Amino acid sequence: MQVGQQRLASGELLLYCGHDEENDPHAQGVAMMLSKQAQNAIIGWESHGQRIIKAYIKTKKQSTTMKVIQCYEATNNYNDEFY
């Protein structure tokens, strides 16, 4: 499994996890793109396998943390099961 982050030329930060295939390294995975403002608020993030990313973001209200969960679901033309 490939897990990582990459800063784009536009300034956004891409968090990703998925299959580590030589010809197509970002296939069958999930990603989350963070704006510059969201990058300043992120406390941390973690992947849960190749289909789920969870990010922890601090809010303006003190002592409140928001959890953002991004999931991958198979498309109609791909024979895959999602649990």
Backbone as a printed PyTorch tensor [residue, N CA C, xyz], in Angstrom:
tensor([[[  0.8440,  -1.1720,   0.0000],
         [  0.0000,   0.0000,   0.0000],
         [  0.8920,   1.2390,   0.0000]],

        [[  0.4720,   2.2400,  -0.7400],
         [  1.2080,   3.4930,  -0.8420],
         [  0.4430,   4.5610,  -0.0610]],

        [[  1.1230,   5.2260,   0.8770],
         [  0.5260,   6.2800,   1.6860],
         [  1.4590,   7.4740,   1.6480]],

        [[  0.9010,   8.6680,   1.4710],
         [  1.7680,   9.8340,   1.4690],
         [  1.0130,  11.1240,   1.2630]],

        [[  1.7900,  12.1700,   1.0980],
         [  1.2250,  13.4810,   0.8190],
         [  2.1070,  14.1880,  -0.1870]],

        [[  1.4950,  15.0810,  -0.9490],
         [  2.2230,  15.7960,  -1.9910],
         [  1.6620,  17.2070,  -2.0950]],

        [[  2.5450,  18.1870,  -2.0750],
         [  2.1260,  19.5760,  -2.2550],
         [  2.0590,  19.8650,  -3.7470]],

        [[  0.9380,  20.4020,  -4.1880],
         [  0.7330,  20.7110,  -5.5990],
         [  1.2650,  22.1110,  -5.9080]],

        [[  1.5110,  22.3840,  -7.1730],
         [  2.0300,  23.6890,  -7.5960],
         [  1.0790,  24.8180,  -7.2030]],

        [[ -0.2050,  24.5280,  -7.1090],
         [ -1.2070,  25.5330,  -6.7490],
         [ -1.2340,  25.8380,  -5.2530]],

        [[ -0.4940,  25.0470,  -4.4550],
         [ -0.4340,  25.2730,  -3.0170],
         [ -1.2610,  24.3050,  -2.2000]],

        [[ -2.1990,  23.6000,  -2.8210],
         [ -2.9940,  22.6190,  -2.0900],
         [ -2.1160,  21.4330,  -1.6950]],

        [[ -2.5450,  20.7230,  -0.6610],
         [ -1.8440,  19.5390,  -0.1940],
         [ -2.7280,  18.3330,  -0.4640]],

        [[ -2.1820,  17.3270,  -1.1200],
         [ -2.9090,  16.1090,  -1.4560],
         [ -2.4640,  15.0000,  -0.5110]],

        [[ -3.4020,  14.4420,   0.2460],
         [ -3.1540,  13.2820,   1.1010],
         [ -3.7180,  12.0730,   0.3680]],

        [[ -2.9850,  10.9720,   0.3350],
         [ -3.4750,   9.8250,  -0.4280],
         [ -3.0220,   8.5050,   0.1770]],

        [[ -3.7760,   7.4540,  -0.1330],
         [ -3.3780,   6.0820,   0.1600],
         [ -4.0610,   5.1880,  -0.8640]],

        [[ -3.4000,   4.1110,  -1.2360],
         [ -3.9530,   3.2060,  -2.2350],
         [ -2.9690,   2.1250,  -2.6070]],

        [[ -3.2880,   1.4050,  -3.6760],
         [ -2.4230,   0.3360,  -4.1730],
         [ -1.0760,   0.8930,  -4.5990]],

        [[ -0.0620,   0.0880,  -4.4680],
         [  1.2740,   0.4630,  -4.9170],
         [  1.6060,  -0.3720,  -6.1500]],

        [[  1.0220,   0.0310,  -7.2900],
         [  1.2550,  -0.6880,  -8.5380],
         [  2.2500,   0.0850,  -9.3820]],

        [[  3.1880,  -0.6180,  -9.9730],
         [  4.2620,   0.0320, -10.7210],
         [  3.7430,   0.8810, -11.8790]],

        [[  2.7920,   0.3570, -12.6690],
         [  2.3180,   1.1040, -13.8430],
         [  1.3030,   2.1820, -13.4720]],

        [[  0.6110,   2.0310, -12.3570],
         [ -0.4550,   2.9630, -11.9840],
         [ -0.4550,   3.1390, -10.4650]],

        [[  0.4590,   3.9410,  -9.9230],
         [  0.6580,   3.9970,  -8.4800],
         [ -0.5160,   4.5550,  -7.6830]],

        [[ -1.4290,   5.2930,  -8.3100],
         [ -2.5370,   5.8750,  -7.5550],
         [ -3.8750,   5.2200,  -7.8930]],

        [[ -3.8560,   3.9640,  -8.3600],
         [ -5.0900,   3.2600,  -8.7150],
         [ -5.7580,   2.7110,  -7.4580]],

        [[ -7.0690,   2.6440,  -7.4850],
         [ -7.8720,   2.0270,  -6.4320],
         [ -7.5420,   2.5740,  -5.0550]],

        [[ -7.4320,   3.8690,  -4.9520],
         [ -7.1200,   4.4820,  -3.6730],
         [ -8.0740,   5.6110,  -3.3530]],

        [[ -7.7370,   6.3320,  -2.3240],
         [ -8.5480,   7.4590,  -1.8760],
         [ -7.6210,   8.6360,  -1.6110]],

        [[ -8.1350,   9.8390,  -1.8270],
         [ -7.3270,  11.0400,  -1.6110],
         [ -8.1830,  12.1360,  -0.9950]],

        [[ -7.4980,  13.0840,  -0.3770],
         [ -8.1470,  14.2520,   0.2010],
         [ -7.2780,  15.4540,  -0.1410]],

        [[ -7.8780,  16.4900,  -0.7180],
         [ -7.1240,  17.6840,  -1.0770],
         [ -7.4440,  18.7830,  -0.0690]],

        [[ -6.3830,  19.3930,   0.4920],
         [ -6.5500,  20.4340,   1.4980],
         [ -6.1350,  21.7840,   0.9420]],

        [[ -6.9820,  22.7730,   1.1320],
         [ -6.6420,  24.1420,   0.7430],
         [ -5.5580,  24.6670,   1.6870]],

        [[ -5.0040,  25.8190,   1.3740],
         [ -3.9880,  26.4180,   2.2460],
         [ -4.5660,  26.6850,   3.6330]],

        [[ -5.8050,  27.1440,   3.6890],
         [ -6.4520,  27.4280,   4.9660],
         [ -6.6470,  26.1390,   5.7720]],

        [[ -7.0750,  25.0670,   5.1240],
         [ -7.2750,  23.7880,   5.8120],
         [ -5.9490,  23.2040,   6.2950]],

        [[ -4.8740,  23.4330,   5.5610],
         [ -3.5590,  22.9410,   5.9730],
         [ -3.1390,  23.5550,   7.3040]],

        [[ -3.5010,  24.8160,   7.5250],
         [ -3.1600,  25.4860,   8.7790],
         [ -3.9580,  24.9420,   9.9550]],

        [[ -5.0990,  24.3370,   9.6850],
         [ -5.9700,  23.8420,  10.7490],
         [ -5.8200,  22.3490,  11.0070]],

        [[ -5.1180,  21.6280,  10.1380],
         [ -5.0420,  20.1680,  10.2920],
         [ -4.1140,  19.7970,  11.4550]],

        [[ -4.5930,  18.9090,  12.2900],
         [ -3.8130,  18.4240,  13.4270],
         [ -3.0390,  17.1810,  13.0160]],

        [[ -3.6720,  16.3320,  12.2230],
         [ -3.0370,  15.1070,  11.7610],
         [ -3.9870,  14.3300,  10.8700]],

        [[ -3.4680,  13.2500,  10.3000],
         [ -4.3020,  12.3970,   9.4530],
         [ -3.7500,  10.9940,   9.4840]],

        [[ -4.6030,  10.0320,   9.1180],
         [ -4.1900,   8.6300,   9.0820],
         [ -4.9960,   7.8990,   8.0260]],

        [[ -4.4020,   6.8580,   7.5030],
         [ -5.1220,   6.0200,   6.5430],
         [ -5.5750,   4.7600,   7.2610]],

        [[ -6.7020,   4.2530,   6.8380],
         [ -7.2350,   2.9970,   7.3550],
         [ -7.3970,   2.0820,   6.1510]],

        [[ -6.3080,   1.4710,   5.7360],
         [ -6.3250,   0.6550,   4.5330],
         [ -6.2780,   1.5410,   3.3060]],

        [[ -6.6060,   0.9700,   2.1620],
         [ -6.5080,   1.7000,   0.8950],
         [ -7.7920,   2.4340,   0.5480]],

        [[ -8.7970,   2.4160,   1.4190],
         [-10.0960,   2.9900,   1.0640],
         [-10.5740,   4.1140,   1.9640]],

        [[ -9.8920,   4.3790,   3.0660],
         [-10.3770,   5.3900,   4.0070],
         [ -9.2240,   6.2630,   4.4930]],

        [[ -9.4340,   7.5790,   4.4720],
         [ -8.5210,   8.5490,   5.0790],
         [ -9.3230,   9.3150,   6.1270]],

        [[ -8.7230,   9.4840,   7.3080],
         [ -9.3510,  10.2680,   8.3610],
         [ -8.4220,  11.4290,   8.7040]],

        [[ -8.9520,  12.6510,   8.6940],
         [ -8.1730,  13.8430,   9.0240],
         [ -8.7770,  14.5040,  10.2580]],

        [[ -7.9140,  15.0290,  11.1160],
         [ -8.3330,  15.7340,  12.3190],
         [ -8.0440,  17.2150,  12.1150]],

        [[ -9.0830,  18.0410,  12.2460],
         [ -8.9520,  19.4680,  11.9670],
         [ -9.4220,  20.2550,  13.1820]],

        [[ -8.5830,  21.1970,  13.6380],
         [ -8.9930,  22.0410,  14.7680],
         [ -9.9620,  23.0990,  14.2660]],

        [[-10.9290,  23.4190,  15.0940],
         [-11.9310,  24.4210,  14.7410],
         [-11.6590,  25.7100,  15.5080]],

        [[-12.3910,  26.7490,  15.1740],
         [-12.2220,  28.0210,  15.8780],
         [-12.7070,  27.9340,  17.3170]],

        [[-13.6400,  27.0300,  17.5790],
         [-14.1150,  26.8370,  18.9470],
         [-13.0860,  25.9920,  19.6920]],

        [[-12.5340,  26.5630,  20.7380],
         [-11.4790,  25.8850,  21.4880],
         [-11.9810,  24.5460,  22.0220]],

        [[-11.1380,  23.5820,  22.0390],
         [-11.3660,  22.2110,  22.5090],
         [-12.3040,  21.4020,  21.6130]],

        [[-12.5490,  21.8570,  20.3910],
         [-13.3650,  21.0880,  19.4540],
         [-12.5100,  20.6660,  18.2640]],

        [[-12.4970,  19.3780,  17.9950],
         [-11.7700,  18.8390,  16.8480],
         [-12.7750,  18.1860,  15.9060]],

        [[-12.6720,  18.5270,  14.6360],
         [-13.5550,  17.9420,  13.6310],
         [-12.8170,  16.7850,  12.9500]],

        [[-13.4980,  15.6660,  12.7860],
         [-12.9420,  14.5310,  12.0580],
         [-13.5830,  14.4950,  10.6780]],

        [[-12.7520,  14.4740,   9.6470],
         [-13.2370,  14.3820,   8.2750],
         [-12.8280,  13.0170,   7.7420]],

        [[-13.7870,  12.2640,   7.2450],
         [-13.5100,  10.9190,   6.7380],
         [-13.8200,  10.8910,   5.2470]],

        [[-12.8340,  10.4670,   4.4680],
         [-12.9790,  10.3520,   3.0120],
         [-12.8770,   8.8760,   2.6560]],

        [[-13.8460,   8.3670,   1.8950],
         [-13.8870,   6.9450,   1.5400],
         [-13.8550,   6.7520,   0.0360]],

        [[-13.3120,   5.6200,  -0.3790],
         [-13.3320,   5.1900,  -1.7800],
         [-14.4190,   4.1480,  -1.9240]],

        [[-15.2150,   4.2610,  -2.9760],
         [-16.1920,   3.2310,  -3.2940],
         [-15.9880,   2.8260,  -4.7460]],

        [[-16.1100,   1.5580,  -5.0100],
         [-15.9110,   1.0500,  -6.3710],
         [-16.9060,   1.6850,  -7.3410]],

        [[-16.4930,   1.8460,  -8.5860],
         [-17.3760,   2.3950,  -9.6140],
         [-18.1550,   1.2700, -10.2810]],

        [[-19.1340,   1.6270, -11.0840],
         [-19.9780,   0.6250, -11.7450],
         [-19.1980,  -0.2790, -12.6810]],

        [[-18.1720,   0.2500, -13.3340],
         [-17.4420,  -0.5570, -14.3170],
         [-16.2780,  -1.3280, -13.6980]],

        [[-16.1940,  -1.3570, -12.3780],
         [-15.1250,  -2.0920, -11.7120],
         [-15.7570,  -3.1270, -10.7970]],

        [[-15.4120,  -4.3710, -10.9670],
         [-15.9840,  -5.4520, -10.1830],
         [-15.2480,  -5.5410,  -8.8480]],

        [[-15.7840,  -4.8710,  -7.8450],
         [-15.1420,  -4.8070,  -6.5380],
         [-16.2330,  -4.7970,  -5.4720]],

        [[-15.9230,  -5.2640,  -4.2880],
         [-16.8810,  -5.2610,  -3.1950],
         [-16.4620,  -4.2260,  -2.1700]],

        [[-17.4380,  -3.5340,  -1.6130],
         [-17.1710,  -2.5130,  -0.6140],
         [-17.9270,  -2.8760,   0.6570]],

        [[-17.2350,  -2.9340,   1.7550],
         [-17.8680,  -3.3010,   3.0280],
         [-17.8720,  -2.1200,   3.9480]]])
